[in-house]
């Protein structure tokens, strides 16, 4: 009959409209897009060419590469630095607006130069298992390039952090790697932990900087040539892999294959 109410039917738990794509995982999808973009960027394709290959807007491609930590430009660097300054005292949305006003950019433009806030986010100190080998290699290359263009202690620290977890070899051919750890304040401590042994040994940042200042020429025949410094045998292996020094042929033989060994 017209106007007659239908009897109430209790909704089943978990009811409601079903997702059109229940198997869709935004984080996983973003990760796959990012790794594909990084692989193509690694082969020196342009943003437009990568976008065409992946059926993505070039602006999204750039944001994916920024999220992976492999894209660099003057504008991206300015946006990142100013945004991070505002984030110390403002919430996320307000920081975007403040950055836009400071740089005379639109809100959308500022957002396009920032990494994805949700989904897969890889800052420069991301765990190694969460980032592709290609992206790792790009990140190390760009960190070194930044330091060579502007040889500040801060930029060299970024180089050292980018190599955390990578396998090195000492002067005598012993394998080792290091990690950087966070303190109680959430910031990375300026200390490296060598994991060649069961009990990790620490390597002070000041020792690394001291050894860096002692490089007198390209060829360094032995660790002690970098100074009488605690842990210099490890620093010697690091500097060789970084490409900062050259070593004698007989030492290269002991240290060979280290450039292809990664701890994943």
Beta strands, then each sheet from edge to edge (+ up, - down):
strand 1: 168-169
strand 2: 175-176
strand 3: 178-182
strand 4: 188-194
strand 5: 201-204
sheet 1: 1+ 2-
sheet 2: 3+ 4- 5+
end
